[in-house]
């Protein structure tokens, strides 16, 4: 289980925050468009929780220019094609 925790800790919420900024989007708007509470995303940005694969898939579907590889790994640019 310790190995699993080490893997999860490498996902950082700041990458979502940076991807949102590159899209000129607020956490409030993201939450509203997806029908979630802002707290869900603020907890992730604060590295207190992780987003589910379903939430990530919804973000990718709703915002196709957001680079989900960046959101998950911090690699590449926050927006696709940049």
WOGI-V24123 format. One record per residue. N is the residue number from 0. RES is the residue in one letter. BURIAL is + if it has 16 or more other C-alpha atoms within 10 Angstrom, else -. Layout:
BEGIN
N;RES;BURIAL / N;RES;BURIAL
END
This chain:
BEGIN
0;X;- / 1;X;- / 2;X;- / 3;X;- / 4;X;- / 5;X;- / 6;X;- / 7;X;- / 8;X;- / 9;X;- / 10;X;+ / 11;X;+ / 12;X;+ / 13;X;+ / 14;X;+ / 15;X;+ / 16;X;+ / 17;X;+ / 18;X;+ / 19;X;+ / 20;X;- / 21;X;- / 22;X;- / 23;X;- / 24;X;- / 25;X;- / 26;X;+ / 27;X;- / 28;X;- / 29;X;+ / 30;X;+ / 31;X;- / 32;X;- / 33;X;- / 34;X;- / 35;X;- / 36;X;- / 37;X;- / 38;X;- / 39;X;- / 40;X;+ / 41;X;+ / 42;X;- / 43;X;+ / 44;X;+ / 45;X;- / 46;X;- / 47;X;- / 48;X;+ / 49;X;+ / 50;X;+ / 51;X;- / 52;X;- / 53;X;- / 54;X;- / 55;X;- / 56;X;- / 57;X;- / 58;X;+ / 59;X;- / 60;X;- / 61;X;- / 62;X;- / 63;X;- / 64;X;+ / 65;X;+ / 66;X;+ / 67;X;+ / 68;X;- / 69;X;+ / 70;X;+ / 71;X;+ / 72;X;- / 73;X;+ / 74;X;- / 75;X;- / 76;X;+ / 77;X;+ / 78;X;+ / 79;X;- / 80;X;- / 81;X;-
END
